[in-house]
Amino acid sequence: MPLPVPVACSLQLVDNVIAERQNGVNAAFFTGIAAEWRARVQAYIDACGSPALVQTWPAIDQKRGSFLNLYAAPAEGSCQGAMLQALRKHALNLCPACGEPGRPNTLDHYLPKGRYPHLCITPMNLFPMCDACQAEKLEKTGDANGARFFLHPYFDVFVAQQVIAIAIQPPFDAPTFDLLPVPGLTPEQAGLVTSHVRELAITQRYGHFFRGQHRRLLRLVQSMRASGQDVVETLETFRVNYEHPTRNAWEYIFYSAVLETPDFVEYLKEGQLPAYT
């Protein structure tokens, strides 16, 4: 899902960090790199974070620890500490990278801090992510077949629409599914969605969720039938309830697929449900 751009200005933060270090042991180092650091942050913004366009900075390798400490151990009251605290103080109830329900408990560096230490506190390079996504993403960015693997929540605004969907296959008492980009995306967008899903292992992770949701659905439908509720109308209410904040939420994708599979809908309305429900 797209996220609002962080309040903290990525360029101003560079100036503030350097100003806070004027009386420290690294004052000369940070003052000496100020203009180039700022230019590299601007280049990241101009390139929308693309690893194909954003260069690493070998000249600072010997001082990478000084950059990484800005993120890992911000001093109390520091400008970057306040920025990090603000990013962690969010109201998200799902992961913006994968759509799985649950509050994301960590921040991800879109371009990894190990390779781009000068971007480790750049607000536009940081966003909330669940532990499962971060464990899959690690230091990956792209490869020879695709320079960029991952969607960017600040720059890839097309993800405001639904970009992934599942296709449900019978038998409907024990169905399977495929998770695919939705029709209508450009080839470039569809390719990026495909690599994002693949590299974060979203299909495999969705499988466990799908099986649980399917069992729950059959139990709910059995209850609906017993009480005389309209199955389609009730499921449509469920879908609408999960539409916000994103149509790429796992629950929304599930109920949309159910309602858009006519044979499954007919099975839910008239079919013989499994005894385990």
Number of C-alpha atoms within 10 A of each C-alpha: 25 19 16 8 13 17 11 18 13 20 18 10 18 22 16 13 17 19 14 12 15 14 10 9 9 14 14 14 15 21 15 12 14 16 12 11 19 18 13 18 21 14 16 21 18 12 14 17 21 23 18 13 14 18 13 15 15 10 9 16 15 8 13 18 13 16 19 19 14 19 18 12 10 15 13 9 8 13 17 23 18 15 20 19 10 13 18 16 11 12 8 16 13 21 21 26 25 24 23 22 16 11 17 23 15 14 17 21 24 25 23 19 19 15 16 21 25 24 27 24 25 24 21 26 25 23 23 24 22 22 16 16 21 17 10 14 20 15 15 14 18 16 10 6 7 12 14 21 24 24 26 24 23 19 18 15 13 14 21 15 13 19 21 20 21 22 16 18 14 11 10 18 16 11 13 15 17 11 18 16 18 14 11 9 14 9 9 9 16 18 16 19 21 19 17 20 22 15 17 21 16 19 18 12 14 19 15 10 15 19 15 11 16 18 15 13 17 18 16 16 21 18 14 15 14 9 9 8 12 12 18 16 11 13 19 14 11 15 21 13 12 19 16 11 16 19 23 25 22 23 21 22 23 22 21 22 19 23 17 12 13 11 14 21 18 13 14 21 17 10 12 10 16 13 6 7 13
